[in-house]
C-alpha cells in the first residue's frame, strides 16, 4: 500500500499559520536580536533574554488571535 507523497487537500492549523506569521514579523522587525546596529549604543536598548521570550510569547498570542479572526480587544 503506497502512501501519497503529497496530500491533495491539506488545511494548515491556525497554530502553524500563527507561528509563520510570528517568524515573519520577528525577522522583519528584528525582534529577538541580541545585538544592536547603532554605533556607540551597543547593549543600551538590548533587553534581557527573559524579556525577549515574554515579548515573543505575547506576539505569538496576538498572531494566533488574528489568524483565528478574533483580532485585538482594545
N, C-alpha and C positions, 0 to 999 in steps of 0.2 A: 504494500500500500504506500504509494508515493504521496508525500505531503507537498502541497503547492509551496513554491519558494517565496512568492509574494502574495499576500492576501489581496483579494479583489476589492472588498469594501471594508476598510478599517477606519473606525472613528477613533480619534485620539481622545484620551481622557483629559478633562479640564486641568488636572494637576500637571500633566505633561506640557500642555499649552502654556500654563502659567509659569512653569519653570523656564521654558524657552523665552517667554516674554521677560522674565526676570534677568536671564543671561544677557539678552539684548540691551535692556535698559542699563544694567550694571556695567557692561562693556562700553556702551556709548557715553555714559555719564562718568565713567572712571570710578565707580563705587567699588570699594574693596582694595584699591591700590594701596600699597604700603609706602610709596614714596610720592613726593610732590615734584612738580616740574618747575616751580618757581625758584630761581636762584636766590640764595640768602634766606629762604624761609623753609628749608627742609625740616620737616617734623613739626613745624609750627601749627599746621592745621590737620596733621595726621591724627586720627582717632585711635583709641585702643582697640585691640582685636575683639574684645567683648562687645564694644560699641558697634563695630563693623558687623558682627554677627547679628546683633539686635536689629540694626538697620536693614540688613538683608532679609531677615525673617519678616519684618514689617512690610518690606517691599513685596515679598512673595505673597503675603496675605492680601495685599492690595491688588496684586496681579490676579490672584485666584478669584477674588470678588468681582473684578472686572470681567474676567472670562465667563464667570457664571451669570453675568448680567445684573449683578447686584449693585455694582458701582460704589461710589463713596457716599456715606451717610454724613452729610455736613449740614 
